[in-house]
Amino acid sequence: MTVEHPGKGDPARSLALLWRTSERASRKGKPELSVERIVRAAIEVADAEGLQALSMRRVAERLGVGTMSLYTYVPGKPELFDVMLDTVYGETARPDDVPGGWRGRLEQIARENFALYLRHPWLLQVAASRPVLGPNVTAKYDYELRAVDGIGLSDVEMDAVITLITGFVHGTARGAVESAQVESQTGLTDEQWWAAHAPFFARIADTERWPVATRVGQAAGEAMNAAYSPEHAFEFGLQRVLDGIQALVERRAT
């Protein structure tokens, strides 16, 4: 899978576009355009066809306008990509009151990020090392940090906790997306695949040669009706990650 890196465009132009410090009005007699419409169309292309299909020409086609008309509002694809990222990161819910203390708040953040990846699978192709410095990304980061503010962690530990949560979500979301793609490409649900293969597993299982793998693999497969369950991986893993963070918080309190 190709990894896309944000921030490849002109920094000044990207920041002006992200924070909407300047935007040209639609030309009289031309189809009404705006940065917002262009960005939304680009997101729709990426959602439906993947990042590999994203181009200024493809976005223009979706809007029913000429490609050159987009450049009145957006300098180019790199800057457009930065705004796409900032826009979708603004979709996560950020309620003020979440039950369960810091643990409940982190769980809510994890679920919102997981759902975001499922809505926009192309986000899994975006490198996280250089975040987009837009208003939505900034607000999202601030909200997530406030989930663990004042619980006894240092600022660096707070940042590391959010990185841990979002990194875990990224990995499990990739598994969920890949599982969904396999189903659409093979025409078989996980349950159907397991039902078709289970008899053969029973034949090749060698309890003497691979006793632990045979026992555990059979138990897990029967429990999930599949070789892998992204839902189970997410739910089980999230609680174990939170357990680890709780151990850190308790250690800092002593």
Secondary structure by P-SEA (a helix, b strand, c coil): cbbbbcccccaaaaaaaaacccccccccccccccaaaaaaaaaaaaaccccccccaaaaaaaacccaaaaaaccccaaaaaaaaaaaaaacbbbbccccccaaaaaaaaaaaaaaaaaacccccccccccccccaaaaaaaaaaaaacccccccaaaaaaaaaaaaaaaaaaaaaaaaaaaaaaaacccaaaaaaacaaaaaaaccccccaaaaaaaaaaaaaccccccaaaaaaaaaaaaaaaaaaaaaaaac
